[in-house]
Amino acid sequence: MTPASTQSRPGAAQWVPPGADLEGLRRAAPDCRGCELWEPATQVVFSAGAPDARLVLVGEQPGDQEDRRGVPFVGPAGRLLQKAVAEAGIDLATTYVTNAVKHFRFTQEAPGKRRIHASPDVAHVTACRPWLAAELVQVDPEVVVCLGATAAKALLPKDFRVTKHRGQLFTLPTSLGEKRFLGTIHPSAVLRTPEAERDAAYAALVADLRTAATALG
């Protein structure tokens, strides 16, 4: 069974309460019908972390464990990310984590069978962007780190490529003035790397996060 992909995608804007703080956004998010992903998912997975964080980490979408628990980055990739952030010298208490898409997209052969991650389409990222924009306005971070290509598509210039531009700081205009952005790989990419190369992939992720830490001063 595959979640329907041809249903209406009106976008999330009409469900995002104007001027709401983070708790108001979190309370409103479960009602969102901005794309079809809400229906097969267990629940919306909004965000976690400090509401006044200096650093925001943006991932792709919730995974299976996140979908079941309602909290982002609690599975294997999340644990690896926490380790990498700490190793990069960033205080986890000063970070905020969220995803470009708030519902888990997956394929499933039959009820009760394992749910297989399916990357969100650009249309899903576009539909969900009003939530991400509202979050960033409320948190007002100094640096935003995009973890993987999907997060980069949501926030970075169209010509950004993780393989080419990872670890580079970009100063971009936002509604709150200029902010600094950095793109790197998603921690799940480290876990998918062949074992012989995994330590190097992890070290590169930590190095990118250290660049973000340096930008914080």
Secondary structure as GFF3:
##gff-version 3
##sequence-region A 1 217
A	DSSP	three_ten_helix	13	15	.	.	.	ID=ss1
A	DSSP	alpha_helix	22	28	.	.	.	ID=ss2
A	DSSP	three_ten_helix	29	31	.	.	.	ID=ss3
A	DSSP	three_ten_helix	36	38	.	.	.	ID=ss4
A	DSSP	beta_strand	47	49	.	.	.	ID=ss5
A	DSSP	beta_strand	55	59	.	.	.	ID=ss6
A	DSSP	alpha_helix	64	69	.	.	.	ID=ss7
A	DSSP	alpha_helix	76	87	.	.	.	ID=ss8
A	DSSP	three_ten_helix	92	94	.	.	.	ID=ss9
A	DSSP	beta_strand	95	99	.	.	.	ID=ss10
A	DSSP	beta_strand	106	107	.	.	.	ID=ss11
A	DSSP	beta_strand	116	117	.	.	.	ID=ss12
A	DSSP	alpha_helix	122	139	.	.	.	ID=ss13
A	DSSP	beta_strand	143	147	.	.	.	ID=ss14
A	DSSP	alpha_helix	149	155	.	.	.	ID=ss15
A	DSSP	alpha_helix	162	165	.	.	.	ID=ss16
A	DSSP	beta_strand	169	174	.	.	.	ID=ss17
A	DSSP	beta_strand	177	184	.	.	.	ID=ss18
A	DSSP	alpha_helix	187	192	.	.	.	ID=ss19
A	DSSP	alpha_helix	195	216	.	.	.	ID=ss20
###
